[in-house]
Structure formats: structure tokens, C-alpha cells
Amino acid sequence: MTLAKPTAEMLEWHESELGVFFHFDMEVFAPEWKFGDPIPDIRCWNPKKLDTDQ
């Protein structure tokens, strides 16, 4: 049985002990929307002014 082995990059990331994940859910762009409601028009999810370097 051959086991999968992580790459050098995977090990480096694992050793950094820090990870960040930003999730832009529909509630960011349509705050009145709640889980289970009909999904708003996809055009309201449009991060045109997103500045990830700020």
C-alpha cells in the first residue's frame, strides 16, 4: 500500500502554523438574506471594490 506524501510546499505551509481564509458569503452583499431564504440575484454578489492589499 502506497501512502500519499506531502510536497515540500505543503510541509512548509503546515509548519507555518498560521492560515487565513476569507469567505465572502451572500450575507456580506445582502445582509437581509438568511440561510434558507431564496438566493438573491447573483449580480448583488460583486466585489468590485475589493482591495486585498489594504
Predicted model as a PDB file, atoms N, CA, C, CB and O in Angstrom, pLDDT in the B-factor column:
MODEL        1                                                                  
ATOM      1  N   MET A   1       0.846  -1.186   0.000  1.00 81.00           N  
ATOM      2  CA  MET A   1       0.000   0.000   0.000  1.00 81.00           C  
ATOM      3  C   MET A   1       0.888   1.244   0.000  1.00 81.00           C  
ATOM      4  CB  MET A   1      -0.961   0.001   1.227  1.00 81.00           C  
ATOM      5  O   MET A   1       1.750   1.397   0.865  1.00 81.00           O  
ATOM      6  N   THR A   2       0.675   2.124  -0.966  1.00 86.00           N  
ATOM      7  CA  THR A   2       1.437   3.364  -1.059  1.00 86.00           C  
ATOM      8  C   THR A   2       0.629   4.497  -0.439  1.00 86.00           C  
ATOM      9  CB  THR A   2       1.797   3.687  -2.534  1.00 86.00           C  
ATOM     10  O   THR A   2      -0.535   4.704  -0.782  1.00 86.00           O  
ATOM     11  N   LEU A   3       1.249   5.218   0.461  1.00 90.00           N  
ATOM     12  CA  LEU A   3       0.584   6.353   1.103  1.00 90.00           C  
ATOM     13  C   LEU A   3       0.973   7.647   0.402  1.00 90.00           C  
ATOM     14  CB  LEU A   3       0.943   6.424   2.605  1.00 90.00           C  
ATOM     15  O   LEU A   3       2.086   7.776  -0.108  1.00 90.00           O  
ATOM     16  N   ALA A   4       0.063   8.590   0.380  1.00 91.00           N  
ATOM     17  CA  ALA A   4       0.354   9.896  -0.210  1.00 91.00           C  
ATOM     18  C   ALA A   4       1.357  10.633   0.669  1.00 91.00           C  
ATOM     19  CB  ALA A   4      -0.947  10.734  -0.383  1.00 91.00           C  
ATOM     20  O   ALA A   4       1.282  10.573   1.897  1.00 91.00           O  
ATOM     21  N   LYS A   5       2.285  11.321   0.039  1.00 93.00           N  
ATOM     22  CA  LYS A   5       3.293  12.088   0.766  1.00 93.00           C  
ATOM     23  C   LYS A   5       3.143  13.565   0.417  1.00 93.00           C  
ATOM     24  CB  LYS A   5       4.728  11.583   0.433  1.00 93.00           C  
ATOM     25  O   LYS A   5       2.951  13.913  -0.749  1.00 93.00           O  
ATOM     26  N   PRO A   6       3.229  14.438   1.428  1.00 93.00           N  
ATOM     27  CA  PRO A   6       3.099  15.869   1.140  1.00 93.00           C  
ATOM     28  C   PRO A   6       4.321  16.390   0.386  1.00 93.00           C  
ATOM     29  CB  PRO A   6       2.907  16.662   2.443  1.00 93.00           C  
ATOM     30  O   PRO A   6       5.429  15.869   0.509  1.00 93.00           O  
ATOM     31  N   THR A   7       4.073  17.433  -0.396  1.00 95.00           N  
ATOM     32  CA  THR A   7       5.171  18.085  -1.109  1.00 95.00           C  
ATOM     33  C   THR A   7       5.925  18.985  -0.135  1.00 95.00           C  
ATOM     34  CB  THR A   7       4.643  18.905  -2.329  1.00 95.00           C  
ATOM     35  O   THR A   7       5.463  19.225   0.980  1.00 95.00           O  
ATOM     36  N   ALA A   8       7.073  19.478  -0.553  1.00 95.00           N  
ATOM     37  CA  ALA A   8       7.860  20.396   0.282  1.00 95.00           C  
ATOM     38  C   ALA A   8       7.043  21.653   0.605  1.00 95.00           C  
ATOM     39  CB  ALA A   8       9.187  20.784  -0.431  1.00 95.00           C  
ATOM     40  O   ALA A   8       7.110  22.176   1.716  1.00 95.00           O  
ATOM     41  N   GLU A   9       6.264  22.133  -0.389  1.00 93.00           N  
ATOM     42  CA  GLU A   9       5.431  23.321  -0.168  1.00 93.00           C  
ATOM     43  C   GLU A   9       4.338  23.047   0.863  1.00 93.00           C  
ATOM     44  CB  GLU A   9       4.799  23.784  -1.490  1.00 93.00           C  
ATOM     45  O   GLU A   9       4.038  23.906   1.692  1.00 93.00           O  
ATOM     46  N   MET A  10       3.747  21.865   0.816  1.00 91.00           N  
ATOM     47  CA  MET A  10       2.721  21.505   1.803  1.00 91.00           C  
ATOM     48  C   MET A  10       3.309  21.462   3.208  1.00 91.00           C  
ATOM     49  CB  MET A  10       2.092  20.145   1.455  1.00 91.00           C  
ATOM     50  O   MET A  10       2.691  21.941   4.159  1.00 91.00           O  
ATOM     51  N   LEU A  11       4.476  20.901   3.334  1.00 92.00           N  
ATOM     52  CA  LEU A  11       5.124  20.832   4.644  1.00 92.00           C  
ATOM     53  C   LEU A  11       5.481  22.222   5.159  1.00 92.00           C  
ATOM     54  CB  LEU A  11       6.380  19.964   4.571  1.00 92.00           C  
ATOM     55  O   LEU A  11       5.333  22.504   6.348  1.00 92.00           O  
ATOM     56  N   GLU A  12       5.951  23.090   4.263  1.00 89.00           N  
ATOM     57  CA  GLU A  12       6.288  24.461   4.668  1.00 89.00           C  
ATOM     58  C   GLU A  12       5.044  25.180   5.184  1.00 89.00           C  
ATOM     59  CB  GLU A  12       6.909  25.245   3.485  1.00 89.00           C  
ATOM     60  O   GLU A  12       5.100  25.852   6.214  1.00 89.00           O  
ATOM     61  N   TRP A  13       3.916  25.043   4.470  1.00 85.00           N  
ATOM     62  CA  TRP A  13       2.675  25.668   4.899  1.00 85.00           C  
ATOM     63  C   TRP A  13       2.233  25.105   6.249  1.00 85.00           C  
ATOM     64  CB  TRP A  13       1.578  25.462   3.846  1.00 85.00           C  
ATOM     65  O   TRP A  13       1.800  25.853   7.126  1.00 85.00           O  
ATOM     66  N   HIS A  14       2.341  23.796   6.409  1.00 86.00           N  
ATOM     67  CA  HIS A  14       1.938  23.145   7.649  1.00 86.00           C  
ATOM     68  C   HIS A  14       2.770  23.654   8.832  1.00 86.00           C  
ATOM     69  CB  HIS A  14       2.076  21.622   7.518  1.00 86.00           C  
ATOM     70  O   HIS A  14       2.244  23.844   9.928  1.00 86.00           O  
ATOM     71  N   GLU A  15       4.038  23.866   8.612  1.00 88.00           N  
ATOM     72  CA  GLU A  15       4.929  24.316   9.675  1.00 88.00           C  
ATOM     73  C   GLU A  15       4.708  25.785  10.035  1.00 88.00           C  
ATOM     74  CB  GLU A  15       6.369  24.102   9.265  1.00 88.00           C  
ATOM     75  O   GLU A  15       5.117  26.219  11.111  1.00 88.00           O  
ATOM     76  N   SER A  16       4.074  26.550   9.161  1.00 84.00           N  
ATOM     77  CA  SER A  16       3.887  27.977   9.445  1.00 84.00           C  
ATOM     78  C   SER A  16       2.905  28.203  10.598  1.00 84.00           C  
ATOM     79  CB  SER A  16       3.391  28.702   8.191  1.00 84.00           C  
ATOM     80  O   SER A  16       2.933  29.263  11.222  1.00 84.00           O  
ATOM     81  N   GLU A  17       2.054  27.245  10.887  1.00 77.00           N  
ATOM     82  CA  GLU A  17       1.099  27.280  11.988  1.00 77.00           C  
ATOM     83  C   GLU A  17       0.124  28.448  11.904  1.00 77.00           C  
ATOM     84  CB  GLU A  17       1.833  27.340  13.289  1.00 77.00           C  
ATOM     85  O   GLU A  17      -0.439  28.860  12.917  1.00 77.00           O  
ATOM     86  N   LEU A  18      -0.073  28.971  10.726  1.00 75.00           N  
ATOM     87  CA  LEU A  18      -0.994  30.084  10.560  1.00 75.00           C  
ATOM     88  C   LEU A  18      -1.665  29.957   9.207  1.00 75.00           C  
ATOM     89  CB  LEU A  18      -0.264  31.446  10.695  1.00 75.00           C  
ATOM     90  O   LEU A  18      -1.008  29.707   8.196  1.00 75.00           O  
ATOM     91  N   GLY A  19      -2.932  30.126   9.195  1.00 73.00           N  
ATOM     92  CA  GLY A  19      -3.664  30.093   7.941  1.00 73.00           C  
ATOM     93  C   GLY A  19      -4.835  31.053   8.019  1.00 73.00           C  
ATOM     94  O   GLY A  19      -5.398  31.265   9.093  1.00 73.00           O  
ATOM     95  N   VAL A  20      -5.200  31.629   6.900  1.00 77.00           N  
ATOM     96  CA  VAL A  20      -6.302  32.586   6.861  1.00 77.00           C  
ATOM     97  C   VAL A  20      -7.200  32.235   5.691  1.00 77.00           C  
ATOM     98  CB  VAL A  20      -5.783  34.050   6.745  1.00 77.00           C  
ATOM     99  O   VAL A  20      -6.731  31.914   4.599  1.00 77.00           O  
ATOM    100  N   PHE A  21      -8.484  32.301   5.935  1.00 77.00           N  
ATOM    101  CA  PHE A  21      -9.458  32.044   4.881  1.00 77.00           C  
ATOM    102  C   PHE A  21     -10.549  33.098   4.993  1.00 77.00           C  
ATOM    103  CB  PHE A  21     -10.052  30.595   4.984  1.00 77.00           C  
ATOM    104  O   PHE A  21     -11.248  33.164   6.004  1.00 77.00           O  
ATOM    105  N   PHE A  22     -10.697  33.908   3.977  1.00 76.00           N  
ATOM    106  CA  PHE A  22     -11.755  34.911   3.950  1.00 76.00           C  
ATOM    107  C   PHE A  22     -12.877  34.392   3.070  1.00 76.00           C  
ATOM    108  CB  PHE A  22     -11.227  36.287   3.433  1.00 76.00           C  
ATOM    109  O   PHE A  22     -12.656  33.992   1.927  1.00 76.00           O  
ATOM    110  N   HIS A  23     -14.078  34.402   3.615  1.00 74.00           N  
ATOM    111  CA  HIS A  23     -15.224  33.872   2.884  1.00 74.00           C  
ATOM    112  C   HIS A  23     -16.237  34.982   2.690  1.00 74.00           C  
ATOM    113  CB  HIS A  23     -15.861  32.668   3.628  1.00 74.00           C  
ATOM    114  O   HIS A  23     -16.780  35.504   3.664  1.00 74.00           O  
ATOM    115  N   PHE A  24     -16.495  35.345   1.458  1.00 73.00           N  
ATOM    116  CA  PHE A  24     -17.484  36.367   1.148  1.00 73.00           C  
ATOM    117  C   PHE A  24     -18.793  35.679   0.811  1.00 73.00           C  
ATOM    118  CB  PHE A  24     -17.013  37.277  -0.022  1.00 73.00           C  
ATOM    119  O   PHE A  24     -19.073  35.363  -0.345  1.00 73.00           O  
ATOM    120  N   ASP A  25     -19.583  35.457   1.842  1.00 73.00           N  
ATOM    121  CA  ASP A  25     -20.874  34.806   1.671  1.00 73.00           C  
ATOM    122  C   ASP A  25     -21.907  35.830   1.217  1.00 73.00           C  
ATOM    123  CB  ASP A  25     -21.323  34.123   2.982  1.00 73.00           C  
ATOM    124  O   ASP A  25     -21.642  37.032   1.214  1.00 73.00           O  
ATOM    125  N   MET A  26     -23.053  35.358   0.844  1.00 71.00           N  
ATOM    126  CA  MET A  26     -24.107  36.241   0.360  1.00 71.00           C  
ATOM    127  C   MET A  26     -24.489  37.281   1.408  1.00 71.00           C  
ATOM    128  CB  MET A  26     -25.333  35.429  -0.040  1.00 71.00           C  
ATOM    129  O   MET A  26     -24.908  38.381   1.048  1.00 71.00           O  
ATOM    130  N   GLU A  27     -24.356  36.963   2.699  1.00 72.00           N  
ATOM    131  CA  GLU A  27     -24.724  37.903   3.752  1.00 72.00           C  
ATOM    132  C   GLU A  27     -23.855  39.155   3.753  1.00 72.00           C  
ATOM    133  CB  GLU A  27     -24.636  37.228   5.094  1.00 72.00           C  
ATOM    134  O   GLU A  27     -24.254  40.177   4.310  1.00 72.00           O  
ATOM    135  N   VAL A  28     -22.683  39.096   3.144  1.00 73.00           N  
ATOM    136  CA  VAL A  28     -21.817  40.266   3.041  1.00 73.00           C  
ATOM    137  C   VAL A  28     -22.442  41.280   2.086  1.00 73.00           C  
ATOM    138  CB  VAL A  28     -20.397  39.863   2.561  1.00 73.00           C  
ATOM    139  O   VAL A  28     -22.386  42.485   2.333  1.00 73.00           O  
ATOM    140  N   PHE A  29     -23.026  40.802   1.015  1.00 72.00           N  
ATOM    141  CA  PHE A  29     -23.558  41.672  -0.021  1.00 72.00           C  
ATOM    142  C   PHE A  29     -25.073  41.861   0.067  1.00 72.00           C  
ATOM    143  CB  PHE A  29     -23.200  41.122  -1.367  1.00 72.00           C  
ATOM    144  O   PHE A  29     -25.616  42.794  -0.525  1.00 72.00           O  
ATOM    145  N   ALA A  30     -25.746  40.992   0.792  1.00 76.00           N  
ATOM    146  CA  ALA A  30     -27.194  41.103   1.002  1.00 76.00           C  
ATOM    147  C   ALA A  30     -27.467  40.769   2.466  1.00 76.00           C  
ATOM    148  CB  ALA A  30     -28.005  40.143   0.030  1.00 76.00           C  
ATOM    149  O   ALA A  30     -27.921  39.668   2.776  1.00 76.00           O  
ATOM    150  N   PRO A  31     -27.190  41.725   3.380  1.00 78.00           N  
ATOM    151  CA  PRO A  31     -27.282  41.445   4.829  1.00 78.00           C  
ATOM    152  C   PRO A  31     -28.645  40.949   5.289  1.00 78.00           C  
ATOM    153  CB  PRO A  31     -26.942  42.679   5.598  1.00 78.00           C  
ATOM    154  O   PRO A  31     -28.739  40.260   6.305  1.00 78.00           O  
ATOM    155  N   GLU A  32     -29.699  41.287   4.558  1.00 82.00           N  
ATOM    156  CA  GLU A  32     -31.035  40.844   4.962  1.00 82.00           C  
ATOM    157  C   GLU A  32     -31.277  39.374   4.650  1.00 82.00           C  
ATOM    158  CB  GLU A  32     -32.090  41.687   4.278  1.00 82.00           C  
ATOM    159  O   GLU A  32     -32.235  38.782   5.147  1.00 82.00           O  
ATOM    160  N   TRP A  33     -30.407  38.776   3.822  1.00 80.00           N  
ATOM    161  CA  TRP A  33     -30.564  37.374   3.434  1.00 80.00           C  
ATOM    162  C   TRP A  33     -30.193  36.459   4.593  1.00 80.00           C  
ATOM    163  CB  TRP A  33     -29.699  37.051   2.199  1.00 80.00           C  
ATOM    164  O   TRP A  33     -29.194  36.687   5.275  1.00 80.00           O  
ATOM    165  N   LYS A  34     -30.987  35.437   4.810  1.00 82.00           N  
ATOM    166  CA  LYS A  34     -30.709  34.439   5.852  1.00 82.00           C  
ATOM    167  C   LYS A  34     -30.713  33.056   5.222  1.00 82.00           C  
ATOM    168  CB  LYS A  34     -31.756  34.520   7.011  1.00 82.00           C  
ATOM    169  O   LYS A  34     -31.395  32.824   4.223  1.00 82.00           O  
ATOM    170  N   PHE A  35     -29.954  32.144   5.801  1.00 81.00           N  
ATOM    171  CA  PHE A  35     -29.885  30.778   5.297  1.00 81.00           C  
ATOM    172  C   PHE A  35     -31.279  30.193   5.188  1.00 81.00           C  
ATOM    173  CB  PHE A  35     -29.006  29.904   6.204  1.00 81.00           C  
ATOM    174  O   PHE A  35     -32.063  30.258   6.135  1.00 81.00           O  
ATOM    175  N   GLY A  36     -31.584  29.628   4.047  1.00 85.00           N  
ATOM    176  CA  GLY A  36     -32.892  29.040   3.808  1.00 85.00           C  
ATOM    177  C   GLY A  36     -33.790  29.924   2.962  1.00 85.00           C  
ATOM    178  O   GLY A  36     -34.748  29.445   2.355  1.00 85.00           O  
ATOM    179  N   ASP A  37     -33.475  31.241   2.920  1.00 86.00           N  
ATOM    180  CA  ASP A  37     -34.242  32.146   2.063  1.00 86.00           C  
ATOM    181  C   ASP A  37     -33.876  31.886   0.607  1.00 86.00           C  
ATOM    182  CB  ASP A  37     -33.977  33.635   2.440  1.00 86.00           C  
ATOM    183  O   ASP A  37     -32.819  31.323   0.322  1.00 86.00           O  
ATOM    184  N   PRO A  38     -34.752  32.295  -0.319  1.00 87.00           N  
ATOM    185  CA  PRO A  38     -34.366  32.200  -1.732  1.00 87.00           C  
ATOM    186  C   PRO A  38     -33.092  33.011  -1.969  1.00 87.00           C  
ATOM    187  CB  PRO A  38     -35.516  32.703  -2.660  1.00 87.00           C  
ATOM    188  O   PRO A  38     -32.916  34.083  -1.389  1.00 87.00           O  
ATOM    189  N   ILE A  39     -32.227  32.508  -2.802  1.00 79.00           N  
ATOM    190  CA  ILE A  39     -30.955  33.178  -3.069  1.00 79.00           C  
ATOM    191  C   ILE A  39     -31.217  34.434  -3.897  1.00 79.00           C  
ATOM    192  CB  ILE A  39     -29.964  32.226  -3.806  1.00 79.00           C  
ATOM    193  O   ILE A  39     -31.912  34.380  -4.912  1.00 79.00           O  
ATOM    194  N   PRO A  40     -30.649  35.580  -3.455  1.00 80.00           N  
ATOM    195  CA  PRO A  40     -30.831  36.819  -4.222  1.00 80.00           C  
ATOM    196  C   PRO A  40     -30.172  36.722  -5.598  1.00 80.00           C  
ATOM    197  CB  PRO A  40     -30.253  38.015  -3.449  1.00 80.00           C  
ATOM    198  O   PRO A  40     -29.399  35.804  -5.871  1.00 80.00           O  
ATOM    199  N   ASP A  41     -30.489  37.668  -6.436  1.00 80.00           N  
ATOM    200  CA  ASP A  41     -29.890  37.734  -7.768  1.00 80.00           C  
ATOM    201  C   ASP A  41     -28.368  37.720  -7.636  1.00 80.00           C  
ATOM    202  CB  ASP A  41     -30.366  39.006  -8.532  1.00 80.00           C  
ATOM    203  O   ASP A  41     -27.806  38.464  -6.833  1.00 80.00           O  
ATOM    204  N   ILE A  42     -27.720  36.894  -8.404  1.00 78.00           N  
ATOM    205  CA  ILE A  42     -26.272  36.724  -8.321  1.00 78.00           C  
ATOM    206  C   ILE A  42     -25.525  38.031  -8.586  1.00 78.00           C  
ATOM    207  CB  ILE A  42     -25.817  35.662  -9.307  1.00 78.00           C  
ATOM    208  O   ILE A  42     -24.374  38.176  -8.173  1.00 78.00           O  
ATOM    209  N   ARG A  43     -26.159  38.975  -9.266  1.00 78.00           N  
ATOM    210  CA  ARG A  43     -25.497  40.246  -9.561  1.00 78.00           C  
ATOM    211  C   ARG A  43     -25.224  41.069  -8.310  1.00 78.00           C  
ATOM    212  CB  ARG A  43     -26.337  41.053 -10.521  1.00 78.00           C  
ATOM    213  O   ARG A  43     -24.393  41.976  -8.346  1.00 78.00           O  
ATOM    214  N   CYS A  44     -25.911  40.771  -7.189  1.00 74.00           N  
ATOM    215  CA  CYS A  44     -25.624  41.527  -5.967  1.00 74.00           C  
ATOM    216  C   CYS A  44     -24.308  41.059  -5.331  1.00 74.00           C  
ATOM    217  CB  CYS A  44     -26.787  41.379  -4.959  1.00 74.00           C  
ATOM    218  O   CYS A  44     -23.727  41.773  -4.513  1.00 74.00           O  
ATOM    219  N   TRP A  45     -23.840  39.867  -5.703  1.00 73.00           N  
ATOM    220  CA  TRP A  45     -22.536  39.384  -5.218  1.00 73.00           C  
ATOM    221  C   TRP A  45     -21.506  39.806  -6.247  1.00 73.00           C  
ATOM    222  CB  TRP A  45     -22.523  37.809  -4.997  1.00 73.00           C  
ATOM    223  O   TRP A  45     -21.255  39.103  -7.226  1.00 73.00           O  
ATOM    224  N   ASN A  46     -20.912  40.970  -6.008  1.00 72.00           N  
ATOM    225  CA  ASN A  46     -19.979  41.512  -6.975  1.00 72.00           C  
ATOM    226  C   ASN A  46     -18.959  42.392  -6.255  1.00 72.00           C  
ATOM    227  CB  ASN A  46     -20.723  42.311  -8.069  1.00 72.00           C  
ATOM    228  O   ASN A  46     -19.154  43.603  -6.145  1.00 72.00           O  
ATOM    229  N   PRO A  47     -17.891  41.800  -5.772  1.00 74.00           N  
ATOM    230  CA  PRO A  47     -16.903  42.575  -5.005  1.00 74.00           C  
ATOM    231  C   PRO A  47     -16.016  43.458  -5.897  1.00 74.00           C  
ATOM    232  CB  PRO A  47     -16.025  41.629  -4.195  1.00 74.00           C  
ATOM    233  O   PRO A  47     -14.803  43.257  -5.949  1.00 74.00           O  
ATOM    234  N   LYS A  48     -16.615  44.435  -6.599  1.00 77.00           N  
ATOM    235  CA  LYS A  48     -15.858  45.314  -7.498  1.00 77.00           C  
ATOM    236  C   LYS A  48     -14.815  46.145  -6.757  1.00 77.00           C  
ATOM    237  CB  LYS A  48     -16.807  46.237  -8.241  1.00 77.00           C  
ATOM    238  O   LYS A  48     -13.744  46.434  -7.289  1.00 77.00           O  
ATOM    239  N   LYS A  49     -15.142  46.522  -5.525  1.00 78.00           N  
ATOM    240  CA  LYS A  49     -14.246  47.414  -4.776  1.00 78.00           C  
ATOM    241  C   LYS A  49     -13.350  46.653  -3.800  1.00 78.00           C  
ATOM    242  CB  LYS A  49     -15.061  48.451  -4.014  1.00 78.00           C  
ATOM    243  O   LYS A  49     -12.752  47.263  -2.914  1.00 78.00           O  
ATOM    244  N   LEU A  50     -13.251  45.359  -3.945  1.00 77.00           N  
ATOM    245  CA  LEU A  50     -12.420  44.548  -3.054  1.00 77.00           C  
ATOM    246  C   LEU A  50     -10.962  44.927  -3.208  1.00 77.00           C  
ATOM    247  CB  LEU A  50     -12.613  43.052  -3.338  1.00 77.00           C  
ATOM    248  O   LEU A  50     -10.421  44.881  -4.313  1.00 77.00           O  
ATOM    249  N   ASP A  51     -10.324  45.298  -2.118  1.00 81.00           N  
ATOM    250  CA  ASP A  51      -8.900  45.650  -2.126  1.00 81.00           C  
ATOM    251  C   ASP A  51      -8.203  44.743  -1.116  1.00 81.00           C  
ATOM    252  CB  ASP A  51      -8.671  47.182  -1.781  1.00 81.00           C  
ATOM    253  O   ASP A  51      -8.200  45.019   0.084  1.00 81.00           O  
ATOM    254  N   THR A  52      -7.623  43.677  -1.608  1.00 78.00           N  
ATOM    255  CA  THR A  52      -6.979  42.704  -0.704  1.00 78.00           C  
ATOM    256  C   THR A  52      -5.654  43.203  -0.156  1.00 78.00           C  
ATOM    257  CB  THR A  52      -6.756  41.390  -1.425  1.00 78.00           C  
ATOM    258  O   THR A  52      -5.086  42.572   0.735  1.00 78.00           O  
ATOM    259  N   ASP A  53      -5.146  44.323  -0.664  1.00 83.00           N  
ATOM    260  CA  ASP A  53      -3.875  44.865  -0.184  1.00 83.00           C  
ATOM    261  C   ASP A  53      -4.053  45.958   0.865  1.00 83.00           C  
ATOM    262  CB  ASP A  53      -3.083  45.407  -1.343  1.00 83.00           C  
ATOM    263  O   ASP A  53      -3.062  46.516   1.337  1.00 83.00           O  
ATOM    264  N   GLN A  54      -5.277  46.273   1.235  1.00 81.00           N  
ATOM    265  CA  GLN A  54      -5.491  47.356   2.204  1.00 81.00           C  
ATOM    266  C   GLN A  54      -5.054  46.988   3.595  1.00 81.00           C  
ATOM    267  CB  GLN A  54      -6.936  47.750   2.233  1.00 81.00           C  
ATOM    268  O   GLN A  54      -5.174  47.798   4.514  1.00 81.00           O  
TER     269      GLN A  54                                                      
ENDMDL                                                                          
END                                                                             
